[in-house]
Amino acid sequence: MTAATTPLDQHDHDLSHLIQSEGFQQWRSAVTALGGCTAPIHLTGTSTIATRDGTVLTHREGDILAPCGNRRASVCPACSDRYASDAYHLIRAGMAGGKGLPDTAAQHPRLFVTLTAPSFGPVHTRRVTARGLVVPCACGDKHRHSEDPRIGTALDPTTHDYTGAILWQAHAGKLWNRFAIRLRRILAGILGVKVREFRDHARLSYAKVAEYQRRGLVHFHAVVRLDGPDGPTTAPPAWITGDALTLAIRDAAGDVSLVVDRPDGTPLALGWGRQVDVRPITSTTTAALENDDGQITDAALAAYVAKYSTKGTGKSEATDRPIRDITHLRYLDITDHHRRLIETAWELGGHEQYEELGLRRWAHMLGFRGHFLTKSRNYSTTFGAIRSERRTYRLGQTLAGLDAAVDVGAVLVVNDWHVTQFGHRNDAEREIALGIAERRREQRRARTTDRTASTEHGRTS
């Protein structure tokens, strides 16, 4: 770039050169087929589809693009949309049946549970009265806009317990496991059986997603369902009602804790925050998350949980990527509060006593090292099964295009691909990919709006 050339001039030049290039239409078609992936994987190699007796139906060799598969919307909107769609079907099947689960699972006690992190010091907050008036924060100011960067940050960074916050975050997954164990014990007590006999009478199933709060700590949204001894195909004991399950969840959340040591050896008790929200789930066709009775609707809830499964730390794209050198932190566009959380995670990661926590590896995620969406074995289908269905469908489309009178299960697909490059070659390619992804998203929203309007019209007719 010459001294007289501006970054905008270079961008326009790259964009113009790309559009006028000989292979643009082919490249654009490949990116469109990926939904507009912004970080595609470039592969070279071969792919062969043949019958089991060795008859080759089609053979392809050359270069292809594969989606990056990143679940974070800040990294790749296209792949995060695909992940959210899969998460929706996984969550919804566990509430309403389908994907291998019987419809009767919707009749079992089902609750939407939210467990939060405890306080590690006062933070800036924004509260609004019923009349829409903003309540002054403890700092004395009124945070009039929800996007005020101060919201969620420490009122007094010098006294805020950043060490405790990071240690809680690193143990949040273990705390959930203890909660689930405690809940089963309480339910066994209700049934009047020993804990080891609980599985002979009932099964506890759940799917949970972790969401970052503005203060940088996660809380868990979970769908909890009670089944019979053989899982969703059998009814749970009649005397464990939704109300009884609600009380058991609240008791378990209040009882469970674990103790870890601070760097100086002082014990630190970790538990859940005081805010424990438990709501019943109902099966309705409304698009609203909550109906007039305060119950959560399963279809809207599945979409709600799926959306949060694609979120990162919520502060910037930079903090969704691993940090290899703490000195790079100065270049990230994040609040001082989140910077302190990352610095604390990095500093604690250098202590031998926290080596197994891998805090430096997860410093960019503010110490949280668990999966963002997890489920119990019997809750519903799996991501692998959903993606296998998609591959089978696409293979069927390929065979139909070949006019091959052969069943999908009667063919073999042999792939031999090797990675040659990651991501787009320049910002111009990435910009076009983002445009393709946004257009796909708008088309999907329009179809959803049309279906919702059609459903509402059918109910009122």
C-alpha positions, -999 to +999 in steps of 0.1 A: +000+000+000+015+034-010+015+064+013-013+079-007-035+048-005-060+047+024-074+015+040-107+024+025-092+026-010-075-008-005-108-023+007-126-010-024-099-023-046-100-058-031-138-058-033-138-047-070-110-072-079-129-100-062-162-093-080-145-090-114-123-121-110-129-151-132-138-175-104-160-152-084-193-168-092-180-203-084-165-190-051-198-172-043-218-203-049-195-223-026-198-197+002-236-195-003-238-233+001-222-228+035-247-202+044-221-174+044-195-190+068-170-162+077-141-185+085-144-215+061-119-244+060-102-249+026-098-285+017-082-304-012-086-341-020-112-365-033-147-378-025-162-410-039-198-423-036-201-460-045-224-489-040-214-517-016-205-540-045-179-514-057-198-496-084-187-460-085-217-436-087-197-404-086-161-393-080-149-357-073-115-343-068-102-308-063-107-280-038-138-274-016-149-252+013-162-266+046-179-246+074-158-237+104-185-249+127-179-223+154-209-219+177-202-183+187-222-157+168-194-131+173-170-154+153-193-168+126-230-158+123-237-186+098-223-215+117-238-202+150-272-201+133-268-237+123-257-246+158-286-228+173-310-246+150-296-280+161-298-269+198-334-258+193-344-293+180-324-310+208-340-289+235-375-290+221-375-328+216-368-331+254-399-310+262-424-320+235-412-353+221-399-361+187-365-371+175-369-405+190-388-394+221-425-402+227-450-373+228-460-385+262-428-370+276-446-336+274-469-349+302-441-354+326-432-327+352-411-302+333-395-271+348-374-242+336-347-235+362-322-206+364-293-208+388-271-177+392-236-169+406-233-154+441-221-118+446-184-110+448-189-073+453-215-047+443-217-038+406-233-010+386-270-019+379-299-006+359-334-010+374-366+004+360-398+010+378-432-002+366-438+033+351-405+030+331-385+053+353-348+045+358-338+039+394-305+055+404-276+031+407-256+028+440-230+049+422-255+078+423-260+080+385-289+068+365-278+044+338-304+055+313-294+032+285-292-006+288-260-006+267-241+016+292-207-001+295-206+005+332-235-018+339-222-051+354-188-037+363-175-034+398-185-003+419-152-005+437-125-026+418-102-023+448-125-043+471-142-065+445-133-102+450-120-111+415-101-141+429-133-156+443-152-148+411-127-167+389-125-196+413-163-199+413-164-197+375-138-224+372-159-247+395-194-238+381-196-271+362-187-291+393-212-272+414-239-281+389-230-318+392-233-316+430-266-299+426-279-327+403-267-353+428-283-335+457-316-332+438-317-369+432-311-376+469-340-353+478-363-370+453-352-404+466-362-392+501-396-381+488-401-416+473-389-432+505-362-452+489-324-454+491-304-432+467-290-462+449-326-474+443-338-441+428-331-452+392-355-481+398-383-457+404-375-425+384-350-407+362-339-371+363-332-356+329-320-321+320-305-299+294-287-268+304-270-238+288-245-213+303-251-176+297-227-148+307-242-121+328-231-085+323-207-088+353-188-116+335-201-146+355-223-173+340-256-185+352-273-217+341-307-220+323-319-256+325-349-276+314-354-303+341-378-332+335-387-361+357-392-395+340-401-431+350-375-458+356-370-465+319-366-428+310-390-407+288-409-438+276-423-444+311-443-422+334-427-408+367-442-416+401-475-399+404-468-385+439-438-364+426-458-335+411-444-304+395-448-285+428-429-312+447-401-311+421-400-273+424-395-274+461-368-301+457-349-280+432-349-250+455-338-271+485-310-287+464-298-253+451-297-239+487-279-270+502-251-276+477-217-261+481-180-269+478-149-255+494-117-246+477-085-228+488-075-193+479-039-187+469-030-179+505-047-211+518-078-194+531-109-216+525-135-203+501-170-217+501-187-217+467-224-220+462-252-206+441-266-171+442-297-162+461-317-158+429-331-192+420-359-191+394-381-222+388-411-221+364-434-247+350-433-254+313-465-257+292-472-268+257-488-241+236-485-227+202-480-191+213-448-174+202-444-156+235-419-170+260-444-167+289-481-171+288-508-153+308-504-177+338-466-171+341-458-205+326-430-209+301-440-222+267-419-250+254-415-239+217-404-204+227-382-217+255-363-240+231-356-210+208-346-189+239-321-215+252-308-221+217-301-184+212-280-182+244-260-213+234-243-193+207-233-164+229-198-157+241-187-135+270-209-108+255-182-081+256-163-083+223-152-108+197-117-106+210-125-123+243-140-152+224-106-163+212-078-178+233-051-155+248-016-167+242+002-138+257-011-117+285+006-086+271-019-088+242-047-079+267-039-042+263-051-043+227-085-058+235-116-035+234-131-046+268-140-030+300-115-026+329-137-050+349-134-078+323-098-070+319-093-076+356-112-109+354-089-121+326-058-109+344-069-127+375-076-159+356-041-157+340-024-149+374-042-178+392-033-201+362+004-197+372-002-212+406+006-249+409-024-256+431-047-245+402-029-263+374-057-288+368-081-259+362-063-248+331-071-211+339-047-196+314-062-217+287-097-204+296-087-169+306-104-155+275-137-171+287-132-155+322-123-188+338-154-207+327-141-240+313-173-261+308-194-268+277-220-242+270-248-267+263-249-300+281-276-326+287-281-358+306-280-390+287-318-396+285-330-361+280-333-362+242-315-368+210-278-358+204-261-333+182-244-362+165-278-378+156-292-345+143-261-339+121-262-375+109-298-369+098-286-338+079-258-357+061-282-385+052-307-360+037-280-343+017-267-377+004-302-385-006-303-352-026-270-361-043-283-395-053-315-381-066-294-357-087-275-386-101-308-405-109-293-434-090-320-460-081-303-469-049-311-464-012-290-441+009-281-470+032-268-490+003-239-467-006-205-458+008-190-424+009-152-423+010-136-389+017-099-381+016-096-343+022-066-323+035-067-288+050-048-262+030-061-229+045-083-215+073-106-185+067-111-161+039-082-145+020-091-109+027-117-086+043-136-083+010-144-120+009-154-119+045-177-089+039-195-107+011-198-138+033-214-118+061-238-103+036-249-138+025-253-149+061-274-118+069-296-123+039-302-159+049-311-148+084-336-122+071-352-148+049-355-172+078-371-144+100-396-136+073-406-173+070-410-175+108-431-144+109-454-157+081-458-190+099-466-173+132-491-150+116-507-180+098-510-199+131-525-169+149-550-164+121-560-200+122-567-199+160-589-167+157-608-179+126 
